[in-house]
Amino acid sequence: MKYISTRGNAPELTFEEAMLTGLARDGGLYVPETIPTLSKDEIAAMAGLSYEEVAFRVMKPFIGDTFTDEEFKGIIARAYANFRHDARAPLVQLGPNHFLMELFHGPTLAFKDFAMQLIGQLFQFSLARRNERVTIVGATSGDTGSAAIEAFRGLDNVDVFILFPDGRVSDIQRKQMTTPADANVHALAMEGDFDDCQAKLKDMFNDFEFRDGVKLAGVNSINWARVLAQVVYYFTTAVSLGAPARNISFTVPTGNFGDIFAGYIAKKMGLPIDRLVIATNQNDILHRTMETAAYTKEGVTPSISPSMDIQVSSNFERALFYAYGGDGNAVAQLMEELKEGSFSISQGAMESLRDHFDSGRTSEAETVETIKWGFTHTGEVLCPHSACGVKVANQHLNETPMITLATAHPAKFPDAVENAIGVRPALPPHMQDMMDKPERVTKVPNELEHLKTLIKDRIAAR
Ligand SMILES: *Cc1c(COP(=O)(O)O)cnc(C)c1O
């Protein structure tokens, strides 16, 4: 299986190369040259299997012969061994025909663990056998950073630097990044917002001398291996509700479009998904795009669902690539226009997007109302991100079963939840001592040269 860039102008890579690289050298994102499909019988045969077994069957066609079957099964087993629920992604019911997929039973209590724990194991295996080291630099609005640090801390062949917007992540998110004592972990609190962090990350990747010098690797949701890991739970949950004999719809709290894009891949692989509903918070660029066909940057307004506070949604580029029939030049041109602040999507591409995706937005007040609604009507305590999803899903219910993705544990956002329902959600016991541990963090300015020097110095000192 070969991987190609969404901008059509970077070398083709193997799965392993695409995984270790992250962003393509033409600024694009890697996608598989073709999307493998599974037959109805193959999907039906997943009923009743373990999460790990389904993960193997779904991901295997994308990795080709990168690993032997036995090696890949070992990697998957180690990745999910630290989850605290045997189903990994259990479903609970919220109402008639409405289900919640709980994706917060991993080590850092957010769905990012599904991809990051797998990537940690994949990197460790690949780097050890290639006898290589890499420097991972990630930008985070909160959950990616903690999930990456948890997945890579203590590994011999990796340094992990995480840029997060100073003062704009929750206390718990920050502590998850700043309390691990491992020498290969570097938490960087940058001035600015998440988009500034993400822009600096892109600049580092586009500086080839630096990129090659420190062997930069990206684990943001632009990394194809992360998308792939997330395809799996669409299969496990849809099959548990009767797919492929029945269609299923999903609503996904969305920021960078990685999670919902994985659902689109599941659909392309043959899973009978009816609607994929994009749920945004007040930072609603994707909802506006679906309504108006104009993708227009506006400033970020901080919300109580900070992991969705973005104005540029990087994985949307992958959706555009497919909507434009795989035309990398067209995508490259849109991205060029975006530098000026906006681009318009052609009518044909817009029709193609609307064939699969619906959208809705949630205001701050509606998020709070929905946390209350969930608690009163179902007993489920929703995190603010999951509440955005539930609110939008409630507007899209019909005869097709709807699964809303619960992307984080409510205890990661205790203030917002307590404000809504008057109950402060408790951290699981294994995390309670974290709040008292000393923090290690470096404040950094929003300046490329400063960041590059800091990273080089830290690596040299190890
Ligand atoms: C990252 C994140 C999201 C957004 O996911 P994307 O893949 O970026 O769309 C939503 N909720 C939570 C809790 C997250 O951590």
The ligand as a Gaussian input file, in Angstrom:
#p B3LYP/6-31G(d) Opt

LIG

0 1
 C       -9.354000      16.466000      20.071000
 C      -10.675000      16.498000      20.681000
 C      -11.829000      16.763000      19.916000
 C      -11.766000      17.098000      18.453000
 O      -11.340000      15.987000      17.683000
 P      -10.815000      16.203000      16.184000
 O      -10.315000      14.882000      15.733000
 O       -9.717000      17.228000      16.287000
 O      -11.954000      16.709000      15.371000
 C      -13.053000      16.713000      20.557000
 N      -13.149000      16.451000      21.876000
 C      -12.071000      16.210000      22.642000
 C      -12.252000      15.942000      24.093000
 C      -10.794000      16.214000      22.075000
 O       -9.729000      15.962000      22.830000

